[in-house]
Structures are given as C-alpha cells and as structure tokens.
Amino acid sequence: MEFPFAGSRMLRGLLLQEGFKVGRLHVATLMKRMGIAALYRRPNTSKPAPGHKI
C-alpha cells in the first residue's frame, strides 16, 4: 500500500483527485469490509513513569 497511514478522509481525497466521486463514510465502510485500517501511533500506557513511586 502506498499510504499505509491513510484513513478514510485522506483516501477520499486521493480518490477525488483520481476522478472518483465517493463519500467519506462509503470509503470507511469499504475499508472495514476489506480489513484495512490506518497505521498510527497508539498510546503506550503500560510503562510506569519513573517519577511515580508505588
């Protein structure tokens, strides 16, 4: 995939540039059906902060 970080909004824009008139929700629905999800950094909540003593 050329843009693994692209979500439904960005993909919709790319499709519009290519001449496909499609809505964002339709792109999101198709992404779900195909099992495509955008890559993004997720919060790492499992590491304790060094300043917090138990």
C-alpha positions, -999 to 999 in steps of 0.1 A, spaced: 0 0 0 14 34 -10 -1 52 20 -4 29 50 -12 58 73 -41 70 52 -75 69 68 -109 73 52 -106 111 49 -72 110 31 -83 81 9 -114 100 -1 -92 130 -11 -69 107 -31 -99 91 -49 -113 126 -57 -80 135 -73 -82 104 -94 -118 113 -106 -138 90 -83 -167 109 -66 -172 90 -34 -182 99 2 -160 95 33 -185 72 50 -186 49 20 -148 48 19 -148 39 57 -173 12 51 -153 -3 23 -121 -1 44 -139 -21 72 -151 -47 47 -116 -51 33 -100 -52 67 -79 -20 60 -70 2 89 -48 33 90 -15 30 109 -9 55 137 9 57 170 -10 44 199 -5 55 235 18 33 255 1 32 288 18 1 302 51 17 311 52 33 346 66 68 349 100 69 366 89 97 390 58 78 404 67 56 433 44 29 444 
